[in-house]
């Protein structure tokens, strides 16, 4: 029978989590790359270079980076529309991601998907979905396909706290538990579903407890601790991969920007946001690295400089790339065998 529990990793717990110098720097690079990418996207949106909706991942980087570090390259990833971080964490060239935000033909989806629909089949990255909770049944379907074909793959499904109030969330968890599907559900609880606080929208504020309705093992973790995320996902993926059925993680975090670029943020105070920044996952990981002599300050600054150059090139690439031809509307509509 499945159960639920909290997991509040202490400093001593984290000390027991092994991380090499190379791994530590890789995690720092990925989180910093996502942060700077989002900041550059924010700037471009303000200049009118990016249209439509733009949902930034600033403040939540440890979840995408930690989770994907705990998965295998062949594992499937499917996510909600705040999806830039997962794509970059999976290793997609930031030039192609930025070009997609710009709606250019050189983008990841040839400029047809935009910010909310990033996907890369070659990396088992099945995209962001704009319908809240609408991708959870797709995640269960992917897991069923993997199980049916005897593939040793786990499906990781990322969603926000608001999606756990949607009917498809519950029906998908029920089916996954009934059929013991290799599915790991990762709920990013950033305390607000759009502009509505969790306590005003969910009768059960401890979201990880919702899994108990289906006897699905679940845990709440610190989503700003990249090692805690990595190890929780790795452990649950190992269980799911071995036939243990679906698992669920509630990762506690906070987004430093609004729900989207058009969000006036009247539902929270400036003081609350500033207080949350004290737990900035990147600053926290930087301190961890320095305190344990995994790298010197100069090395971390060099990484930041390399990322800055990389993102400068990504913006230039996006701005200089051509727009899709009108005829492209007729292609990529149906997958041909």
N, C-alpha and C positions, 0 to 999 in steps of 0.2 A: 504494500500500500504506500502511495506517495505521501510525502509530508512537506511542510513548509518551515522555513527558519530564516533568521536574520544572520548576516555575516558581516560583522564590523571588524575589519582587519586592523590590528594594532601595529605599532612600529615593530615590535618583536616578531609578529606574524610576517610582516613584509621582509624582515631580515632573513627569514627562513626560506623565502621565495628566491630561488636562484636566478640570477640574471648576469650574463657575461657583459664585459665592457662593450663588445660589438652589439649585443642586443640592446643594451641601455642607450647607446648612441642612435641605433636604428629607430627605437621608439621615440626618442627626442626629435629626431629628424622628421618623422612622419607627423607627429602632433604639431610641430612648428610649421611644417609645410601646409597642413590643412588650415592652421590659423592665418597664415599670411595669404594663402589663396583666398580665403573668405574675405579678408580685409581688402584685397585687390578687387574682388568681385563687388564688394560694397561700394568701392570708389567708382568702378565702371558703371554700376547701376545709377549712381548719383549723377553721372555725366550723360545718362541716357543711352549708353552703349548696350545695355542689357534690358530687354523688355519683359513683360509678363511678371510673374511672381518670382521672388528670390527669398528663400528661407536659409538663413545662415546657421552654421554649426558651431559658432564661436562659444567656447566654454564647455563643450561636450566631447572634445577630441579624444579623450582617454578611452571612451567606449568603443568607437570605431577602430582605433589603433590597437587597443588591448584585445578586443574580440577577434579581430582578424589574425592577430598574432597567435591566438589560441586555436585557430582552425587550420586545416590542411588546404593547400592550393586547389584541390579538386572539390572541396566542399562548396555547396551552393549558398549564395547570399542574395537575399531579397529584402527590400527595405521601403520605408515611407519616403515622402517627397523631400525631406531635409537630408539629401543623399550625397552631397559632394564629398563628405568626409570618408565614406565607405569606399568610394571609387578611387580616391587618392590613396587610401590605406591599402587597397588591393594592388596598387602599383601602376595604375593607368597614368600615362603621360599627362601632366597638367596642361600642356598646350592643347591637347585634344579636348580636355574637359572645359577649359576656358573658351575655346572656339565654339563648343556646343552651347555654352551660356550666351554667347554672342549671336547664336543662330547661324553660324557659318558652315559651309559645306565640308570643311576639314574637321568638324566636330565629331565627337564620339558617336553621335546619331545622325551625322550629316546635317546637323542644324535643325532637325525635325522634332527632337524631343525636348530640348531645353533643360532648364535647371531641374525640373521635377521628374524627369524620365531618363536618367542616365543609366546605361546598361552596356555590358561588354560580355558577350557570350563566351568568348575565348577564355575569360577568367571566371566563368561560372557566376557572373554577376548579373542577376536577372532584373535589375532596375529598381528605380524609385516609382512609387505609385501615388497618384494624387487623391484617390478616394480613401478616406480614412478607414482603416481596417479592411479595405477591399483586397489587400494582397495576402492576408493571413490564410484564406482558403487556397490561394495559389501556392503558398509555402507548404501547406499540408499535401497538396497535389504533387509537388516536386518530391517531397519525402516519400510519398506512396510510390511514385515512379522509381525512385532509387531502390526502395525495398523490393518492389516487384522484379526489378532487373538484377537484384543481388549485388548492387554496387555499394562499396564501403564508404558512401558519402553521407554527410550530415547536412541538413538544411538549417541555416541560421536565418531567422526572421526577426528583423528589427522593427519596432513600432513604438509610438509614443504612448503616454499614459492615457490620453483621451480615447485611443483605439480600443482600450480594454473595456469600454462601455458599449461597444458595438456588437450586435448579434453574431456577426460572422466570426468574431474572436472566440466566442463560446462554442459555437457549433464546430469550428475547426479544431479547438482543443479537445472537444469530446471525441471527434473522429480519430484524432491523432493518438489519444490515450487508448481508445478501444482497439485500434489496430497496431499499437506500439510503434508508431512511425518514428524514424530517426530525425527528430525535429528539436531544435533549441530555439526557444522564443526569448528574445531579449527586449525587455520593456525599458525604454529610456524615460525615466520619470523626472522631467525637468520642472515639475510642480504646477505646470499650466498646460491645459489643452486650449490652444489659441490664447484667449484672454480669460479663461475660466479656471480658477484654482481647483485642484483635485478634490478638495473637501466639499466643494460646491457641486461637483458633477458625479462623484462616485460614492455610493453608500458604503463601500469598503475602501478606506484610504490606504491601507496596506495592500498594495496591488498584488504582491507576491502571494497573498492568501487566496486570491481568486483561483489559483491553480488547484487548490485542495478540493474543489468541487469535482475534479476529474481524476483525483489521486495522482496528480502530476507533481513530482518533486520540484520545489521552487526555493529560491533563496533571494534575499535582498542584500546587495553589496554597495560599497562606495564606488559610484561610477566615475569619480574623479581620481581614482587610484588605478593607474594603468596596469599595474601588476595584479591587483585584485581582480580586475576584469579579465585579464589574460588567463589567469589560473582558474577562475570560475568557469569560463567558457571552455577551456581545455578539458577540465574535469567532466563537465556535463556532456560535451561532445564525445568524450571517450565512452561514457555510459550509454548515450544514445546510439553510438556506432556499434556497440556490442549487443544491441538488442534490448536495451533497457527502456525503450520508449521515450516519449517527449520529456523535455526538461524546460524549466523556465527561470529566468533571472530578471529581477527588478534592479536596475542600476540607477542609483540616486545621483542626480546631476542638476545643472542649472544653465539655461541659455542666457548669455550676457546681452544679446540683442533681442529685439522683439520677435514675435511669431514670424513675421515677414517684414520686408522693407516698408510696407505701408502701415505698420502697427504703431499707433500713437502711445501705446503702453500706459494707458490710464489705470490699469488694474493693479499696478505695483509701483512702489515708491522708488525713487532714485537711491535712497538709503539701503533698501533691500538689495538692489542690484550690486551696489558697491560692497556690501557686506558679503555677498556671495562670491565676489571676485577674490576674497581672501583664500578661497579654496581652488583657485585657478589650477587646473590639472597640469599645465605646462610649467608654471612656476614651481609647482610642487615637485615635479619630476626633475627639474633642473637642480633643485636643492638636494634631492635624493642622490643624484649623480655626484655632485660636488662633495657632499658630506661623506660619501663612501669611496672617494678618490677613484671613481670609475672614469673620470675625464677631468681635464683642467678647464677653467673658465675660457681660456683662449680657444680651445677646441670647440666649445659650444658656440662661441661667437663666430668662429669660422664656418660652422654649419649654418648658422643664421645668414651669414653673408652669401653662402652658396645658394641657399633657398631664395634669397632676394634676387639674385641674378637669374635663377631659374624662372621665377614668377614674372620678372621683367620680360624675359623672352616669351613667356606664355601669353602675356597681354599683347605684346607686339605681334606675335603669330596670329592671335585672334583678330586683331584690328586689320591686319594686312591680308587675311584670308578672304576669298570670294564668298558671296552669298550663294545659296543653292539656286540652281536654275528652276524656273517654274515647272518644267517637265518632271522634276523630281517628285512632285506630288503624286505621280502615278506609280512610283516604285516603292518597294518595301512595304506594301500593303498586305500582301498575302505571302506566307512562306511556301515555297515550292519544294516538292520532294526531289 
